[in-house]
Amino acid sequence: GLKLSAAERRGLKIGEAEKGKACEWAPEDPQAIGKLFSEKPAHAGVVGQTLGRIWCPIKGLDCKELETNVFLFTFRQASGWRRALEEGPWWFDKEL
């Protein structure tokens, strides 16, 4: 019964690094975008640290907030990326 908003249906463009600036991740690191369905905002650091322990316990992951409760996850382990996508949906702090 979950539905995307009109803005979410249009998509989200993530820009490339500016010329001369290094990317924050290696191109081979898998990434995923996730949305927390909650009325209260969550902090990227807390979300990344908590889910990183589950998804990528050895190398961890990076979590960047793109907008309120929408996050970009950069996985340091391909197995963590597969686990996050294949075993979802996931709950965080009693929220989907």
N, C-alpha and C positions, 0 to 999 in steps of 0.2 A: 503494500500500500504506500510505499514511499514514492514521492514525485519530485522531479527537479523543478526549480523555479524557471521562469522565462529566461533570465540572464544565464542560468546554468546550462540550459538547453543550447544556447548560442555557442557555448564553449569558453575556454580560457586559454589565451595565448601567453606563453612564457617566452620572453625575449631572450636573445642570445647575449653572451657577454660582450661588452663594448670592446672595440678594437684596442689592443694593448693591455687589456685587463685579463687576468687569469680567471678561469671558471672556479667555482667553489667545489666542484666535484669532478671526478674523472669521467670522461665520456662513456667508459664501460660500466660505470655504476648504474644499476637499474633504478628507476624512479617510478613513483606512483603519486597520484593526487587523491587525497581523502577528505571527506567532509564529516564533521561531527554534527549530528542532528540534535542540537541542544539550544535552549534559549539563553543559557549562560555561556559566556565566552571562555574558551580554554586557552592556555598559554602553550606556545609551540615547544618550549623547553620541557615542560612537564609531560606533554603528549609524547614527544620524541624519546625522552628518557624512559618513560613507562613502557611504551610499545617496543622500544629498542631492546629492552631486556627480554622481551618475549620473541620478537622476530629475528633479531641479530645479536644473540647473547655474547658472541666472541668479539666481533668488530664494531658492533653498534650501527646506528644510522643517524642521519641528520634530518631535522624537521624544521621547515621554514613556513611561517604563516603567510599565505597569499592574500587572504582576506579573513574576516571574522569566521572562525571555525572551519576554514578551508586550508589544508596543509599540503606542502610538497615534501614527500619523504624520499630521501636519497639513501639507498641501502648499500652498506659496505659488504654485504654477503648476498649473492644471488639466491641462496636458499631462503633467506629472510624475505626477499621480494616474492618468491613463489609461495611461501607460507602465507604471507599477508593477503595475496590475491586469491589463492585457492581455498583457504580455510575460513574466509570471511562469511558473513559480516562480523565485525568486531564490536565489542562494547568497551567504552572508556568511561570510568567514573559513573557507571549505571546509565550511560547514554549510548545510543547507537552511533 
